Amino acid sequence: MIPLEARFRAKLVVPDDPDACWGWDGHVDDKGYARIAAGGKGGRSLFAHRVSYELHVGPIPEGMQALHR
């Protein structure tokens, strides 16, 4: 199985402009949020912006939110 971080990075579209938003080349739900499955296809669906935060910063503290912008 491919690790979550590798699958996440494979779906990122990182622009040359460091101030521009990153794009997502994966599943987007009906509300426009990027999603990725925790354990691969059929796994629990996670918000990609939360996965990104945890990969780059660390665990999201209890009661806190990670905004997708």
Backbone bond lengths (Angstrom), bond angles and torsions (degrees), N, CA, C in turn:
res aa  C-N    CA-C-N  psi(-1)  N-CA   C-N-CA  omega(-1)  CA-C   N-CA-C  phi
1 M - - - 1.455 - - 1.540 108.85 -
2 I 1.309 116.06 139.00 1.467 121.41 179.19 1.535 108.16 -79.89
3 P 1.332 117.83 130.53 1.463 120.70 -179.49 1.538 112.36 -59.92
4 L 1.324 116.02 151.23 1.465 122.27 -179.13 1.525 111.54 -54.15
5 E 1.327 118.31 -45.26 1.462 120.35 -178.05 1.525 111.52 -59.81
6 A 1.311 118.04 -42.54 1.465 121.40 179.66 1.525 111.19 -65.91
7 R 1.342 116.98 -42.26 1.469 120.08 178.26 1.521 110.51 -65.66
8 F 1.347 117.05 -39.75 1.463 121.76 178.04 1.529 110.15 -60.52
9 R 1.328 116.57 -51.20 1.476 120.62 -177.14 1.531 111.86 -63.59
10 A 1.321 117.40 -31.03 1.465 120.72 179.71 1.529 111.57 -69.04
11 K 1.322 117.73 -22.33 1.470 121.60 -178.53 1.532 112.94 -95.47
12 L 1.323 117.44 -7.98 1.463 120.91 179.19 1.527 111.49 -73.63
13 V 1.312 115.32 144.90 1.458 122.01 171.87 1.531 104.70 -121.78
14 V 1.349 115.29 100.08 1.459 120.93 -175.13 1.528 108.77 -97.79
15 P 1.349 117.17 117.12 1.468 120.51 -178.60 1.532 111.57 -74.22
16 D 1.323 116.26 163.02 1.467 121.13 177.19 1.524 111.64 -66.92
17 D 1.324 116.98 -32.32 1.469 122.17 -179.53 1.532 108.80 -75.29
18 P 1.349 118.25 115.62 1.461 120.27 -177.51 1.529 113.93 -65.81
19 D 1.327 117.84 -15.38 1.464 121.68 179.05 1.530 113.11 -93.17
20 A 1.322 116.39 -7.02 1.466 120.73 -178.07 1.525 110.27 -83.23
21 C 1.315 115.18 155.02 1.467 121.00 177.46 1.523 110.40 -70.93
22 W 1.306 115.64 148.17 1.453 121.08 174.00 1.524 108.73 -77.54
23 G 1.305 115.74 144.64 1.455 120.70 175.71 1.517 110.63 -95.43
24 W 1.311 116.59 172.66 1.462 122.90 -178.53 1.513 109.49 -133.68
25 D 1.325 116.64 123.50 1.450 122.71 -179.41 1.533 109.99 -107.79
26 G 1.327 115.75 41.22 1.456 121.91 179.82 1.516 109.89 -133.14
27 H 1.312 115.90 -161.02 1.464 121.25 -178.32 1.534 111.15 -67.16
28 V 1.324 115.55 137.35 1.467 123.24 174.21 1.521 106.27 -125.25
29 D 1.348 116.58 129.93 1.468 119.15 -177.13 1.527 111.27 -77.01
30 D 1.319 116.89 178.67 1.467 121.02 -175.57 1.520 113.29 -68.87
31 K 1.332 118.11 -9.89 1.470 121.64 175.73 1.524 111.70 -100.03
32 G 1.326 117.06 2.77 1.456 121.71 176.65 1.518 115.33 91.03
33 Y 1.340 117.68 8.75 1.462 121.18 -179.70 1.527 111.08 -90.55
34 A 1.332 115.65 132.94 1.462 120.96 175.35 1.520 108.91 -68.49
35 R 1.326 116.11 137.26 1.468 121.61 -178.35 1.524 109.73 -130.66
36 I 1.332 116.11 153.84 1.458 122.15 175.00 1.524 107.66 -145.65
37 A 1.309 117.01 142.28 1.463 121.23 -179.27 1.525 110.36 -80.06
38 A 1.326 116.40 134.78 1.464 122.60 -176.37 1.520 112.17 -61.30
39 G 1.308 117.49 -44.11 1.458 120.43 -176.31 1.512 113.07 -111.44
40 G 1.303 117.29 26.43 1.453 120.53 -175.41 1.518 109.79 90.13
41 K 1.301 116.26 -168.20 1.465 121.35 -176.59 1.526 110.37 -54.37
42 G 1.316 116.20 127.44 1.456 121.39 -179.81 1.517 113.78 89.10
43 G 1.337 117.44 -5.33 1.464 121.17 178.72 1.517 111.67 -79.07
44 R 1.332 116.15 172.22 1.460 121.61 178.79 1.525 109.72 -58.86
45 S 1.313 117.45 133.38 1.461 123.15 -177.35 1.526 110.56 -80.08
46 L 1.337 115.58 128.78 1.465 122.17 179.85 1.523 109.56 -117.78
47 F 1.341 116.43 150.48 1.460 120.43 172.36 1.529 108.18 -73.51
48 A 1.329 116.39 129.04 1.464 121.03 -177.63 1.531 111.41 -63.75
49 H 1.336 118.67 -32.80 1.468 119.15 -179.31 1.525 111.01 -68.24
50 R 1.324 117.41 -30.47 1.473 120.80 176.76 1.531 110.34 -73.73
51 V 1.334 116.32 -39.65 1.461 120.47 176.12 1.522 109.29 -61.61
52 S 1.332 117.24 -44.15 1.457 121.71 179.39 1.531 110.98 -59.08
53 Y 1.316 116.69 -46.78 1.468 120.64 179.60 1.531 110.11 -58.08
54 E 1.321 116.06 -48.22 1.463 119.24 -177.03 1.529 112.01 -66.41
55 L 1.324 118.62 -33.61 1.462 121.04 177.22 1.526 111.73 -70.55
56 H 1.334 117.22 -36.41 1.460 121.04 -175.02 1.523 114.54 -93.24
57 V 1.332 117.61 -27.95 1.472 121.22 -174.28 1.529 111.83 -117.55
58 G 1.312 116.23 -44.99 1.462 121.45 -176.89 1.517 109.26 134.44
59 P 1.333 116.31 -173.21 1.468 120.01 -177.85 1.531 112.51 -57.91
60 I 1.311 115.26 144.98 1.460 120.86 176.65 1.529 107.06 -80.51
61 P 1.336 117.54 121.29 1.465 119.58 -178.48 1.528 112.18 -60.06
62 E 1.318 115.71 146.07 1.472 122.43 178.22 1.525 109.55 -52.67
63 G 1.324 116.23 132.23 1.452 121.40 178.24 1.519 114.78 84.47
64 M 1.335 117.70 -6.01 1.471 121.34 179.55 1.514 109.19 -99.85
65 Q 1.337 115.58 161.61 1.452 121.73 179.45 1.514 109.80 -120.42
66 A 1.306 115.92 153.28 1.469 121.92 173.25 1.526 105.23 -116.00
67 L 1.326 116.80 112.46 1.458 120.60 -179.97 1.517 110.45 -78.58
68 H 1.307 116.67 150.15 1.456 120.26 -176.24 1.519 113.46 -83.64
69 R 1.292 119.96 1.34 1.462 120.10 179.82 1.511 112.02 -100.76
